[in-house]
């Protein structure tokens, strides 16, 4: 995906993504973004190669805002699942769908959820450690896929989700 495709896409439009800065880096350009809401909790950095394609994207969210096993922020998981669906390579769509569904249906033990009708069926199991890293119970997680790789890292009071092209 190119930077223009990202900026014209659903993620950038829905979350009101605005560029806050850019700089030349080895092999291309680095672009920093903020979402329209929750700006104090969300940062996005995209690196674009000389070929014009996005080579990596890092979503950084404040760890306390994301939540934990007891209480998961619905806003953070909405951004995270949309980020996964947007930046994972199309060839890795099966894995991306499983990860995104698990994020979307993740509930903290103290979250109150009411359904109108039957609850949705549980999603397929994610790779071991994925949700543990998301809720802060595991330091990191990494999954290599066919055309992209995803990692989650809890560091410095932030949850860093990184997706890189392979």
SVG drawing of the C-alpha trace seen along z (x, -y; Angstrom):
<svg xmlns="http://www.w3.org/2000/svg" viewBox="-33 -18 53 39">
<polyline fill="none" stroke="black" stroke-width="0.4" points="0.0,0.0 1.2,-3.5 1.0,-6.4 -1.7,-8.0 -3.7,-4.8 -3.5,-4.8 -4.5,-8.5 -7.4,-8.0 -8.5,-4.8 -11.0,-3.9 -8.7,-3.9 -7.4,-7.4 -10.8,-8.8 -12.7,-7.1 -10.1,-8.0 -9.4,-11.5 -5.7,-10.8 -3.6,-13.9 0.2,-14.1 2.2,-15.8 5.6,-15.6 7.9,-13.8 11.6,-13.2 14.0,-11.5 15.3,-8.2 17.6,-5.6 15.8,-4.1 12.8,-6.5 10.6,-8.8 9.1,-8.6 5.7,-10.1 4.1,-10.7 0.4,-10.9 -2.2,-11.6 -5.8,-10.4 -8.6,-13.0 -9.7,-11.7 -7.6,-10.4 -4.6,-12.3 -2.9,-12.1 -3.0,-8.3 -2.4,-7.4 0.6,-7.9 1.1,-6.3 4.5,-6.3 4.6,-5.1 7.8,-4.5 7.6,-4.7 10.4,-3.2 11.9,-4.8 9.5,-2.7 6.6,-4.7 5.2,-1.7 4.7,-1.5 7.4,0.7 6.3,0.5 3.7,-1.1 4.0,-1.4 0.9,-2.2 1.8,-3.4 -1.0,-3.6 -0.7,-4.6 -0.7,-1.3 -3.1,-2.5 -5.5,-3.7 -5.5,-0.3 -6.4,1.4 -5.7,4.8 -7.3,8.2 -9.9,6.6 -10.9,3.6 -10.2,3.2 -10.8,-0.1 -13.3,0.2 -11.8,-2.7 -8.2,-1.3 -9.3,2.1 -11.3,0.4 -8.2,-1.4 -6.0,1.7 -8.2,4.0 -8.6,1.5 -4.8,1.0 -4.2,4.7 -6.8,5.0 -5.3,2.0 -1.6,2.7 -1.3,6.5 -0.5,7.5 -3.6,8.7 -1.9,12.1 -2.0,12.4 -5.7,11.6 -6.6,14.8 -4.3,14.1 -5.2,10.4 -8.9,11.4 -8.3,13.7 -6.3,11.1 -8.8,8.3 -11.8,10.4 -10.0,11.4 -9.3,7.8 -12.8,6.7 -14.4,9.3 -11.9,9.0 -13.6,8.0 -12.1,7.4 -13.4,9.5 -15.0,6.3 -16.4,4.9 -20.2,5.1 -21.4,6.3 -25.1,6.5 -26.3,8.1 -29.5,7.6 -30.1,11.2 -27.5,13.9 -23.8,13.0 -21.5,13.4 -19.8,16.8 -16.2,16.8 -13.6,16.1 -10.9,18.6 -8.2,18.8 -5.4,16.3 -1.7,17.3 -0.6,18.0 0.5,14.9 -1.2,12.4 -4.0,11.3 -1.7,11.7 0.6,9.1 -2.3,6.8 -3.6,6.7 -0.1,6.2 0.4,9.6 3.2,10.5 6.2,8.3 6.0,9.0 4.6,11.1 5.7,11.6 4.1,13.4 5.7,13.9 3.3,14.3 3.7,14.8 4.1,11.1 4.1,9.2 5.0,9.6 3.3,8.2 4.7,7.6 3.3,6.2 5.7,4.8 4.9,3.4 7.6,0.8 7.9,-2.6 4.2,-2.8 3.1,-2.1 1.8,0.7 3.6,0.7 2.0,2.6 4.4,2.9 3.6,4.3 6.4,4.6 6.4,5.8 8.5,8.9"/>
</svg>
